[in-house]
Amino acid sequence: MPPHKELIQPRKAFFDLLTHRNTGTKSTELESGFQDEVQPPIEDAQPVCPPHTTDQRLLNRIDLHVLPWLCIMYLLAFLDRVNIGNARVFGLERDLDLGHDNRFNVALVIFFIPYILCEIPSNLLLKKFKPHVWLSINTVGFGLISLIQGFVQNYSGLLAVRFFLGVFESGMYPGCFYLIGCWYRRPEAQKRYSFFFGSTILAGGFGGLLAAAIGKLDGVQGYAGWRWIFIVEGAFTALVGIVLFYLLPDFPEDSKWLTTEEKQYVTARLQVEQGKSQLDHKITIKDTGRLLRDVKMVLGGLMYFGLIVPAYPYAYFAPSIIREWGYSSIQTQLYTVPPWAAAFVFCMVTATLSDYFRHRLLFVLLTISVAVAGLGILVSVRDNTSLQYGALFLLAMGTYSAMPLVICWFNMNLGGHRQRAIGSAWQIASANTAGIISIFAFLERDAPHYTTGYVLCFAFICLSAVTSLAYAFSCWMSNKKRDRMLPNNLTEQEKEDMGSQSPDYRYML
């Protein structure tokens, strides 16, 4: 019997209210969404855990083998991506003559070109070469590129290095989300997705502390402080990438730290709600085309697209915004830390509640509302730095809590390796085109108020709220339509090939 069974009844009334369901209908609430009573209850469908362990103990082992290494890897990836914002405070812009023609913004944008184009191919290579091989290669690669960034001498060199940084980082984000989705069921996933995403948040806070410390090396060996930020952080990342080759997890079917019985059980418990994993099935152009025709794919991309616009400016420009309030370089770095810490706590609280109630939509809207409140203050307040600083807390808390919610919601509504490999990369790649918009929204000429940027962020985060509602409605309609369908003549293999588009599949709201 699954460990969450005793929680079903206390949550039932609230969950019914959230999903507008009538408790008197033939449907019954299950962890994978909705399913007809004529089908076996979830506890009867659950496979039997091997006798030498328990479901919770096995889940704890999975957590220890999967999450820490992915978090460390992505923390370093995000740190190497956004530390250019910290370097700017220590003189990068002055030394490389980036203070005109929006050169700094162009240097940020060029990262996104290969980052967007390579995400889906990277996920396919991840599946081919195994995660521990592909992800560790990329980690070493972007570490070395970040290190080289500390030696560039001009604007052209910076552009070239940022381009290749995007190439190597393209597989990190979608690859990790894809891999996490292959280990956990939907009622377990949000806390894990948010904890992993928390590495992004921690990287923002840690980056400020680290930059404040490394910046004191200014002048050592004739190198400016901003160069040491890239050199130290890049070298450390490359070394960790070598170690991660031996620590990063693979898919459940390939794991070496599970017994044969445990592999079968972990795979079977996922099949109950997601269908067979189809690890050995090749991904074809037909698979990709069939999946991308689904309107829910478009909505899933737009949900995340709207959040990227406020997220990247905060990561890249928060140090610059705070510096405009009159703080020194070291003080600026330190003041960037508390909003990130608050964002991490809020992210984990909302994720835990979302898993507890087995619901996503209302928590997405809640976190977006917090970010909207912060943007409203930033747009309207001009001469109260304490209130403006508080608004940065709200913006970081809301945006960086909503992002893992929409990613988990979308990814865990995809069935099997093929759909998850394509869908996870599609959502992140399509949404990251917003990075180009967001970076050019915060131009030097608009300092210190950045009104245009804040208004644009406000508009796009509202887009995320609207498309989240549309996505939930589309999932609800699909569930209702499938509830009314007559028995079909599809074979089990055909249903497995269809993944989340199978008539037996139910979406989570």
Residue pairs with C-beta under 8 A, 6 or more apart in sequence:
1 43
1 46
2 31
2 42
2 43
2 46
2 55
3 55
3 56
4 31
4 187
5 43
7 356
8 29
11 356
11 357
11 358
12 23
12 29
13 23
14 357
15 21
15 29
15 357
15 358
15 359
16 22
16 23
16 29
18 357
18 359
18 361
18 362
18 509
19 34
19 359
19 476
19 509
20 476
21 27
21 29
21 34
26 36
26 37
26 38
26 483
27 34
27 35
27 36
27 37
27 483
28 34
28 35
28 36
28 37
28 41
29 358
30 41
30 42
30 273
30 506
31 42
31 185
31 186
31 187
31 273
31 358
32 42
32 185
32 186
32 272
32 273
32 274
32 506
32 508
33 186
33 475
33 479
33 506
33 507
33 508
33 509
34 479
34 483
34 506
35 506
36 483
42 272
42 273
45 272
46 269
46 272
47 264
47 265
47 268
47 269
47 272
48 265
49 55
49 58
49 265
50 259
50 261
50 262
50 265
52 261
53 262
55 269
58 262
58 265
58 266
59 188
61 257
62 183
62 184
62 266
63 192
65 249
65 255
65 257
66 179
66 180
66 183
66 192
66 249
67 180
67 192
67 195
67 196
69 244
69 247
69 248
69 249
70 176
70 179
70 180
70 196
70 199
70 248
70 249
71 195
71 196
71 198
71 199
72 199
72 240
72 244
73 135
73 139
73 172
73 176
73 240
73 241
73 244
73 248
74 172
74 173
74 176
74 196
74 199
74 200
74 203
75 199
75 200
75 202
75 203
75 206
76 139
76 143
76 203
76 233
76 236
76 237
76 240
76 241
77 139
77 142
77 169
77 172
77 173
77 237
78 199
78 200
78 203
78 204
78 315
79 203
79 206
79 207
79 210
79 233
79 237
80 142
80 143
80 145
80 146
80 165
80 169
80 233
80 234
80 237
81 111
81 165
81 169
82 203
82 204
82 207
82 315
82 316
83 146
83 207
83 211
83 229
83 230
83 233
84 92
84 107
84 108
84 149
84 162
84 316
85 315
85 316
85 317
85 318
85 319
85 320
86 207
86 208
86 211
86 215
86 226
86 229
86 319
86 333
87 211
87 226
87 229
87 230
88 104
88 226
88 319
88 320
89 211
89 215
89 319
89 320
89 323
89 329
89 332
89 333
90 211
90 215
90 218
90 224
90 225
90 226
90 229
90 329
91 224
91 225
91 226
92 98
92 226
93 99
93 104
95 224
95 226
96 152
96 153
96 154
96 155
96 158
97 103
97 154
97 155
98 104
98 107
98 155
98 158
99 444
102 440
102 443
102 444
103 155
104 444
105 439
105 440
105 442
105 443
106 159
107 155
107 158
107 159
107 162
108 162
108 316
108 439
109 435
109 436
109 439
109 440
110 159
110 162
110 163
110 166
111 162
111 163
111 165
111 166
111 169
111 435
112 166
112 432
112 433
112 435
112 436
113 163
113 166
114 163
114 164
114 166
114 167
114 170
115 166
115 167
115 169
115 170
115 432
115 435
116 170
116 429
116 430
116 432
116 433
117 170
117 429
118 166
118 167
118 170
118 171
119 170
119 171
119 173
119 174
119 425
119 428
119 429
119 432
120 174
120 288
120 422
120 425
120 426
120 429
122 134
122 138
122 170
122 171
122 174
122 175
122 425
123 171
123 174
123 175
123 178
123 421
123 422
123 424
123 425
124 283
124 421
125 134
125 171
126 134
126 135
126 171
126 175
126 178
126 179
126 421
127 279
127 283
127 417
127 421
128 134
130 250
130 251
130 254
131 175
131 179
131 248
131 249
131 250
131 251
132 244
132 245
132 246
132 247
132 248
132 249
132 250
133 245
134 171
134 175
135 171
135 172
135 175
135 176
135 244
135 248
136 241
136 242
136 244
136 245
136 248
137 241
138 168
138 169
138 171
138 172
138 241
139 172
139 237
139 238
139 240
139 241
139 244
140 238
140 241
140 242
141 167
141 168
141 241
142 165
142 168
142 169
142 172
142 237
143 234
143 235
143 236
143 237
143 238
143 239
143 240
143 241
144 234
144 238
145 161
145 164
145 165
145 168
145 234
146 165
146 230
146 233
146 234
146 237
147 230
147 231
147 234
147 235
147 238
148 161
148 234
149 158
149 161
149 162
149 165
149 230
149 234
150 223
150 226
150 227
150 228
150 229
150 230
150 231
150 234
151 227
151 231
152 158
152 161
173 428
174 424
174 425
174 427
174 428
174 429
176 196
177 193
177 196
177 407
177 408
177 411
177 424
177 428
178 411
178 420
178 421
178 424
178 425
179 249
179 251
180 189
180 192
180 193
180 196
181 189
181 411
181 412
181 414
181 420
181 424
182 251
182 252
182 270
182 277
182 417
182 420
183 192
183 249
183 252
183 266
183 270
184 192
184 270
185 269
185 270
185 272
185 273
185 274
186 273
186 358
186 412
186 508
187 355
187 358
188 355
189 355
189 408
189 412
190 351
190 352
190 354
190 355
190 360
190 404
190 405
190 408
191 348
191 351
191 352
191 355
193 351
193 404
193 407
193 408
193 411
194 347
194 348
194 350
194 351
194 401
194 404
194 405
194 408
195 348
195 351
196 404
197 347
197 400
197 403
197 404
197 407
198 344
198 347
198 348
200 400
201 340
201 343
201 344
201 347
201 396
201 400
202 340
202 344
204 315
204 318
204 336
204 340
204 343
204 396
205 336
205 337
205 338
205 339
205 340
205 341
205 344
207 336
208 319
208 333
208 334
208 335
208 336
208 337
208 340
209 333
209 334
209 337
210 229
210 233
211 229
211 333
212 330
212 333
212 334
214 225
214 228
214 229
214 232
214 233
215 225
215 226
215 228
215 229
215 329
215 330
215 333
216 225
216 330
217 223
217 225
217 228
217 232
218 224
218 225
218 228
219 225
220 228
223 231
249 255
250 256
251 277
251 279
251 417
252 258
252 263
252 266
252 267
252 270
252 277
253 263
253 267
253 277
253 279
254 279
255 263
258 266
267 277
270 277
271 277
274 415
274 416
275 415
275 416
275 495
275 496
275 499
275 502
275 505
276 416
276 496
277 416
277 417
278 416
278 417
278 418
278 496
278 497
278 499
279 417
281 417
281 418
281 497
283 418
283 421
283 422
287 418
287 419
287 422
288 422
290 501
291 297
291 419
291 422
291 423
291 426
291 499
291 501
292 422
292 426
294 501
295 474
296 413
296 471
296 474
296 475
296 478
296 507
297 423
297 426
297 427
299 467
299 470
299 471
299 474
300 406
300 410
300 423
300 426
300 427
300 471
301 426
301 427
301 430
301 431
302 431
302 463
302 464
302 467
303 364
303 406
303 410
303 431
303 464
303 467
303 468
303 471
304 403
304 406
304 407
304 410
304 427
304 428
304 431
304 464
305 430
305 431
305 433
305 434
305 460
305 463
305 464
306 434
306 460
306 461
306 462
306 463
306 464
306 465
306 467
307 368
307 399
307 402
307 403
307 406
307 431
307 460
307 461
307 464
308 431
308 432
308 434
308 435
308 438
308 460
309 434
309 437
309 438
309 441
309 456
309 457
309 460
309 461
310 371
310 375
310 395
310 399
310 438
310 457
310 460
310 461
311 399
311 400
311 403
311 438
312 434
312 435
312 438
312 439
313 438
313 439
313 441
313 442
313 453
313 457
314 392
314 395
314 396
314 399
316 439
316 442
317 442
317 450
317 453
318 336
318 339
318 392
318 396
319 332
319 333
319 336
320 442
320 447
321 392
321 448
321 450
322 332
322 335
322 336
322 389
322 392
323 329
323 332
324 447
324 448
325 385
325 388
325 389
325 448
327 335
335 389
338 393
339 392
339 393
339 395
339 396
339 397
340 396
342 393
342 396
342 397
343 393
343 396
343 397
343 399
343 400
343 401
344 400
346 367
346 370
346 397
346 398
346 401
347 397
347 400
347 401
347 404
350 363
350 366
350 367
350 401
350 405
351 401
351 404
351 405
353 363
354 360
354 363
354 405
358 508
359 508
359 509
360 405
360 406
360 408
360 409
360 472
360 508
360 509
361 409
361 468
361 469
361 472
361 509
363 405
364 402
364 405
364 406
364 409
364 465
364 468
365 465
365 468
365 469
367 397
367 398
367 399
367 401
367 402
367 405
368 398
368 402
368 461
368 464
368 465
368 468
369 398
370 394
370 397
370 398
370 401
371 394
371 395
371 397
371 398
371 399
371 402
371 461
372 398
372 458
372 461
372 462
373 391
373 394
373 398
374 391
374 392
374 393
374 394
374 395
374 396
374 397
374 398
375 391
375 395
375 454
375 457
375 458
375 461
376 391
376 458
377 387
377 388
377 390
377 391
377 394
378 388
378 391
378 392
378 395
378 450
378 454
379 451
379 454
379 455
379 458
381 387
381 388
381 391
382 449
399 461
402 464
406 464
406 468
407 424
407 427
407 428
409 471
409 508
410 423
410 427
410 471
411 420
411 423
411 424
411 427
412 508
413 475
413 500
413 507
413 508
414 420
414 423
414 424
414 499
414 500
415 498
415 499
415 500
415 502
415 505
416 496
416 499
416 500
418 499
419 499
419 500
434 460
437 456
437 460
438 453
438 456
438 457
438 460
441 452
441 453
441 456
441 457
442 450
442 453
443 452
443 453
446 452
446 453
472 509
475 507
475 508
475 509
476 507
476 509
478 507
479 506
479 507
482 503
482 504
482 505
482 506
485 503
488 503
490 498
490 502
490 503
495 502
495 503
495 504
496 502
498 505
499 505
500 507
